[in-house]
Amino acid sequence: TSECEKYACCPLPPYLEDSGCVIEEDDNGGRPLRDVCFHLLKLYSDRSYDLDQLLDPRSVTSEPLDFRLSWHLWEVLRALNYGHLSRQGWGVLNTSYAAQLESEGLWEWAVFVMLHEPDS
């Protein structure tokens, strides 16, 4: 409320935590940028929580094209029966991580990632 002040900082991603930076709104879509652990807690309390925010690479790393943790986290969530990521989001996650692996010369692993594509 306007009469109460904030008593805690926003849960920023680890790469922003010690920077002294306070980010209220993200430049992309107006969604606040939060730490992946915060999103996991929100998902625990609300099973229908938006997975796009949770799997956004910027909630973990300053590199917006680093999909390593996001892809592996999605595979763990799928194993736990969280399946409400859109087909488009799932496809973007798979192809982005596969492209990242291929650019590093790990094409065998890129093929493995693409085998998880829902649309054959």
DONU-214013 format. One record per atom (N, C-alpha, C): chain; residue number from 1; x, y, z. Coordinates in pm, whole numbers. Each point is the difference from the previous one (the first is absolute). Example, Ala and Ser with C-alpha at 12.3 -4.5 7.8 and 13.67 -1.06 7.14 Angstrom:
2
> A, 1, 1319, -569, 780 $
> A, 1, -89, 119, 0 $
> A, 1, 90, 120, 0 $
> A, 2, -35, 105, -72 $
> A, 2, 82, 119, 6 $
> A, 2, -77, 109, 73 $
***
This chain:
120
> A, 1, 84, -119, 0 $
> A, 1, -84, 119, 0 $
> A, 1, 88, 124, 0 $
> A, 2, -59, 113, -20 $
> A, 2, 77, 125, -4 $
> A, 2, 52, 40, 137 $
> A, 3, -65, -44, 107 $
> A, 3, 46, 38, 133 $
> A, 3, 106, -94, 57 $
> A, 4, 18, -117, -60 $
> A, 4, 102, -95, 47 $
> A, 4, 117, -3, -97 $
> A, 5, 118, -12, 56 $
> A, 5, 118, -13, -82 $
> A, 5, 35, -146, -19 $
> A, 6, 79, -28, -103 $
> A, 6, 45, -137, -23 $
> A, 6, 97, -39, 110 $
> A, 7, -11, -123, 46 $
> A, 7, 89, -46, 106 $
> A, 7, 102, -101, -49 $
> A, 8, -7, -40, -126 $
> A, 8, 97, -95, -56 $
> A, 8, 24, 33, -146 $
> A, 9, 119, -33, -46 $
> A, 9, 34, 21, -141 $
> A, 9, -68, -106, -86 $
> A, 10, -19, 33, -125 $
> A, 10, -55, -97, -94 $
> A, 10, 100, -113, -19 $
> A, 11, -47, -122, -20 $
> A, 11, 92, -112, -20 $
> A, 11, 60, 2, -141 $
> A, 12, 110, 69, -14 $
> A, 12, 65, 15, -129 $
> A, 12, 80, -125, -35 $
> A, 13, 26, -22, -129 $
> A, 13, 88, -111, -40 $
> A, 13, 139, 17, 61 $
> A, 14, 74, -109, 16 $
> A, 14, 131, 6, 67 $
> A, 14, 98, 98, -63 $
> A, 15, -2, 16, -130 $
> A, 15, 94, 90, -65 $
> A, 15, -32, 148, 24 $
> A, 16, -118, 30, 50 $
> A, 16, -38, 138, 30 $
> A, 16, -3, 29, 150 $
> A, 17, 9, -101, 81 $
> A, 17, -21, 15, 144 $
> A, 17, 98, 97, 66 $
> A, 18, 128, -10, -31 $
> A, 18, 100, 86, 64 $
> A, 18, 29, 127, -78 $
> A, 19, -74, 24, -106 $
> A, 19, 28, 116, -83 $
> A, 19, -60, 128, 56 $
> A, 20, -89, -11, 98 $
> A, 20, -67, 118, 55 $
> A, 20, -112, 48, -91 $
> A, 21, -26, -75, -103 $
> A, 21, -102, 34, -98 $
> A, 21, -137, -44, 51 $
> A, 22, -99, 86, -14 $
> A, 22, -136, -35, 36 $
> A, 22, -83, 9, -126 $
> A, 23, -51, -115, -45 $
> A, 23, -80, -5, -123 $
> A, 23, -142, -36, 38 $
> A, 24, -90, 92, -28 $
> A, 24, -139, -26, 29 $
> A, 24, -72, -63, -119 $
> A, 25, 25, 51, -118 $
> A, 25, -68, -50, -118 $
> A, 25, 103, -40, -104 $
> A, 26, -26, -107, -70 $
> A, 26, 85, -47, -107 $
> A, 26, -33, 78, -126 $
> A, 27, 98, 16, -87 $
> A, 27, -23, 71, -126 $
> A, 27, -87, -79, -96 $
> A, 28, -6, -130, 17 $
> A, 28, -70, -86, -94 $
> A, 28, -136, -41, 57 $
> A, 29, -104, 70, -38 $
> A, 29, -135, -39, 39 $
> A, 29, -45, 52, 135 $
> A, 30, 82, 75, 71 $
> A, 30, -40, 57, 128 $
> A, 30, -3, -98, 115 $
> A, 31, 54, -121, -19 $
> A, 31, 4, -96, 110 $
> A, 31, 124, 26, 84 $
> A, 32, -12, -5, 131 $
> A, 32, 118, 20, 84 $
> A, 32, 100, -114, -13 $
> A, 33, 126, 33, 4 $
> A, 33, 108, -97, -9 $
> A, 33, 28, -52, 141 $
> A, 34, -16, -131, 22 $
> A, 34, 18, -60, 131 $
> A, 34, 94, -120, -8 $
> A, 35, 48, -43, 114 $
> A, 35, 89, -114, 12 $
> A, 35, -77, -130, -26 $
> A, 36, 69, -100, -57 $
> A, 36, -64, -127, -32 $
> A, 36, -54, -68, 127 $
> A, 37, 66, 16, 112 $
> A, 37, -49, -60, 125 $
> A, 37, -133, 61, 41 $
> A, 38, -17, 129, -22 $
> A, 38, -127, 66, 29 $
> A, 38, -111, -60, -86 $
> A, 39, 30, -21, -130 $
> A, 39, -99, -58, -90 $
> A, 39, -34, -144, 41 $
> A, 40, 98, -76, 45 $
> A, 40, -26, -137, 46 $
> A, 40, -91, -1, 122 $
> A, 41, 20, 95, 91 $
> A, 41, -88, 10, 117 $
> A, 41, -142, 38, -42 $
> A, 42, -10, 91, -97 $
> A, 42, -133, 37, -50 $
> A, 42, -69, -120, -65 $
> A, 43, 77, -79, -76 $
> A, 43, -56, -119, -63 $
> A, 43, -45, -102, 105 $
> A, 44, 75, -11, 108 $
> A, 44, -38, -91, 108 $
> A, 44, -131, 43, 65 $
> A, 45, -18, 130, 16 $
> A, 45, -122, 48, 64 $
> A, 45, -119, 8, -96 $
> A, 46, 28, 10, -130 $
> A, 46, -105, 7, -101 $
> A, 46, 42, -85, -119 $
> A, 47, -57, -120, -11 $
> A, 47, 40, -95, -104 $
> A, 47, -22, 52, -141 $
> A, 48, -80, 103, -17 $
> A, 48, -25, 54, -133 $
> A, 48, 83, 126, -28 $
> A, 49, 101, 25, 80 $
> A, 49, 87, 117, -18 $
> A, 49, 64, -3, -139 $
> A, 50, 19, 116, -58 $
> A, 50, 52, 14, -136 $
> A, 50, 142, -55, -11 $
> A, 51, 19, -104, -80 $
> A, 51, 130, -62, -16 $
> A, 51, 94, 81, -89 $
> A, 52, -54, 90, -82 $
> A, 52, 85, 83, -85 $
> A, 52, 94, 87, 84 $
> A, 53, -52, 56, 108 $
> A, 53, 84, 81, 87 $
> A, 53, 105, -84, 70 $
> A, 54, -39, -118, 45 $
> A, 54, 91, -90, 70 $
> A, 54, 114, -46, -90 $
> A, 55, -29, -29, -126 $
> A, 55, 99, -54, -92 $
> A, 55, 73, 106, -80 $
> A, 56, -24, 124, 29 $
> A, 56, 72, 109, -67 $
> A, 56, 147, -4, 44 $
> A, 57, 94, -9, -94 $
> A, 57, 142, -10, 37 $
> A, 57, 50, 118, 84 $
> A, 58, -63, 116, -13 $
> A, 58, 43, 118, 77 $
> A, 58, -31, -11, 147 $
> A, 59, -80, -99, 41 $
> A, 59, -23, -20, 143 $
> A, 59, 116, -75, 65 $
> A, 60, 97, -45, -83 $
> A, 60, 114, -74, 51 $
> A, 60, 132, 66, -37 $
> A, 61, 11, 46, -124 $
> A, 61, 126, 50, -53 $
> A, 61, -19, 131, -75 $
> A, 62, 107, 74, -13 $
> A, 62, -8, 127, -73 $
> A, 62, -1, -22, -151 $
> A, 63, 25, -121, -45 $
> A, 63, -1, -33, -142 $
> A, 63, -141, -44, -41 $
> A, 64, -74, 82, -74 $
> A, 64, -138, -35, -34 $
> A, 64, -12, -117, -98 $
> A, 65, 110, -44, -60 $
> A, 65, -4, -112, -93 $
> A, 65, 62, -127, 56 $
> A, 66, 21, -5, 131 $
> A, 66, 57, -118, 66 $
> A, 66, -115, -83, 58 $
> A, 67, -39, -103, -73 $
> A, 67, -117, -79, 36 $
> A, 67, 33, -129, 74 $
> A, 68, 124, -14, 48 $
> A, 68, 40, -125, 64 $
> A, 68, -89, -35, 119 $
> A, 69, -1, 85, 100 $
> A, 69, -77, -32, 121 $
> A, 69, -149, -1, -28 $
> A, 70, -46, 90, -86 $
> A, 70, -143, 6, -31 $
> A, 70, -50, -131, -59 $
> A, 71, 76, -57, -95 $
> A, 71, -42, -125, -63 $
> A, 71, 0, -115, 100 $
> A, 72, 105, -11, 79 $
> A, 72, 7, -109, 98 $
> A, 72, -107, 15, 108 $
> A, 73, -26, 123, 40 $
> A, 73, -105, 25, 99 $
> A, 73, -137, -39, -57 $
> A, 74, -22, 30, -128 $
> A, 74, -127, -37, -64 $
> A, 74, -16, -151, -4 $
> A, 75, 108, -73, -28 $
> A, 75, -8, -145, -3 $
> A, 75, -33, -56, 139 $
> A, 76, 54, 58, 105 $
> A, 76, -33, -43, 136 $
> A, 76, -146, 31, 31 $
> A, 77, -46, 118, -38 $
> A, 77, -140, 37, 25 $
> A, 77, -96, -90, -77 $
> A, 78, 37, -35, -122 $
> A, 78, -83, -93, -78 $
> A, 78, -9, -135, 70 $
> A, 79, 111, -47, 56 $
> A, 79, -1, -128, 72 $
> A, 79, -88, 7, 125 $
> A, 80, -19, 121, 54 $
> A, 80, -85, 19, 117 $
> A, 80, -144, 35, -38 $
> A, 81, -34, -22, -128 $
> A, 81, -136, 20, -54 $
> A, 81, -42, 147, -8 $
> A, 82, 94, 90, -17 $
> A, 82, -34, 138, -32 $
> A, 82, 5, 11, -152 $
> A, 83, -113, 9, -63 $
> A, 83, -2, -2, -146 $
> A, 83, -68, 119, -62 $
> A, 84, -15, 109, 70 $
> A, 84, -77, 112, -54 $
> A, 84, 85, 105, -71 $
> A, 85, 116, -41, -52 $
> A, 85, 77, 88, -89 $
> A, 85, -57, -16, -140 $
> A, 86, -19, 112, -69 $
> A, 86, -59, -7, -133 $
> A, 86, 90, -76, -96 $
> A, 87, -59, -54, -106 $
> A, 87, 79, -71, -102 $
> A, 87, 105, 92, -60 $
> A, 88, -37, 125, -20 $
> A, 88, 95, 97, -55 $
> A, 88, 116, 23, 96 $
> A, 89, -30, 17, 128 $
> A, 89, 105, 19, 100 $
> A, 89, 91, -121, 10 $
> A, 90, -59, -118, -8 $
> A, 90, 76, -124, 4 $
> A, 90, 91, -10, -122 $
> A, 91, -54, 34, -117 $
> A, 91, 80, -5, -122 $
> A, 91, 114, 99, 1 $
> A, 92, -26, 120, 49 $
> A, 92, 105, 103, 9 $
> A, 92, 110, -47, 94 $
> A, 93, -38, -57, 112 $
> A, 93, 98, -49, 97 $
> A, 93, 87, -110, -60 $
> A, 94, -63, -96, -68 $
> A, 94, 76, -109, -63 $
> A, 94, 92, 49, -110 $
> A, 95, -52, 80, -91 $
> A, 95, 83, 44, -113 $
> A, 95, 110, 97, 44 $
> A, 96, -28, 82, 98 $
> A, 96, 103, 94, 48 $
> A, 96, 114, -74, 66 $
> A, 97, -32, -98, 83 $
> A, 97, 105, -75, 67 $
> A, 97, 77, -87, -100 $
> A, 98, -71, -58, -96 $
> A, 98, 67, -80, -103 $
> A, 98, 94, 87, -84 $
> A, 99, -44, 120, -33 $
> A, 99, 87, 91, -76 $
> A, 99, 122, 41, 81 $
> A, 100, -19, 20, 128 $
> A, 100, 112, 34, 89 $
> A, 100, 101, -114, 4 $
> A, 101, -49, -122, 12 $
> A, 101, 89, -116, 2 $
> A, 101, 72, -18, -134 $
> A, 102, -73, 18, -108 $
> A, 102, 60, -15, -132 $
> A, 102, 108, 104, -25 $
> A, 103, -21, 122, 48 $
> A, 103, 100, 104, -20 $
> A, 103, 127, -28, 79 $
> A, 104, -10, -83, 104 $
> A, 104, 117, -40, 78 $
> A, 104, 65, -127, -55 $
> A, 105, -54, -52, -111 $
> A, 105, 56, -121, -60 $
> A, 105, -54, -128, 60 $
> A, 106, -102, 10, 81 $
> A, 106, -58, -117, 67 $
> A, 106, -128, -43, -73 $
> A, 107, 14, -28, -129 $
> A, 107, -118, -30, -81 $
> A, 107, -71, -128, 44 $
> A, 108, 74, -98, 56 $
> A, 108, -65, -122, 48 $
> A, 108, -100, 31, 111 $
> A, 109, 39, 91, 88 $
> A, 109, -90, 39, 108 $
> A, 109, -114, 87, -51 $
> A, 110, 26, 76, -106 $
> A, 110, -107, 79, -62 $
> A, 110, -107, -93, -57 $
> A, 111, 42, -110, -60 $
> A, 111, -95, -99, -51 $
> A, 111, -79, -60, 115 $
> A, 112, 67, -31, 110 $
> A, 112, -68, -54, 119 $
> A, 112, -107, 96, 50 $
> A, 113, 32, 128, 4 $
> A, 113, -98, 100, 45 $
> A, 113, -118, 5, -96 $
> A, 114, 28, -4, -129 $
> A, 114, -109, 8, -98 $
> A, 114, -88, -125, 0 $
> A, 115, 49, -109, 54 $
> A, 115, -84, -119, 14 $
> A, 115, -111, 21, 102 $
> A, 116, 11, 104, 80 $
> A, 116, -104, 32, 99 $
> A, 116, -106, 94, -58 $
> A, 117, 11, 33, -126 $
> A, 117, -96, 91, -65 $
> A, 117, -137, -66, -6 $
> A, 118, -105, 69, 45 $
> A, 118, -134, -61, 3 $
> A, 118, -59, -22, -139 $
> A, 119, 33, 86, -95 $
> A, 119, -52, -13, -136 $
> A, 119, 105, -67, -87 $
> A, 120, -22, -126, -33 $
> A, 120, 99, -73, -80 $
> A, 120, 1, 50, -143 $
***
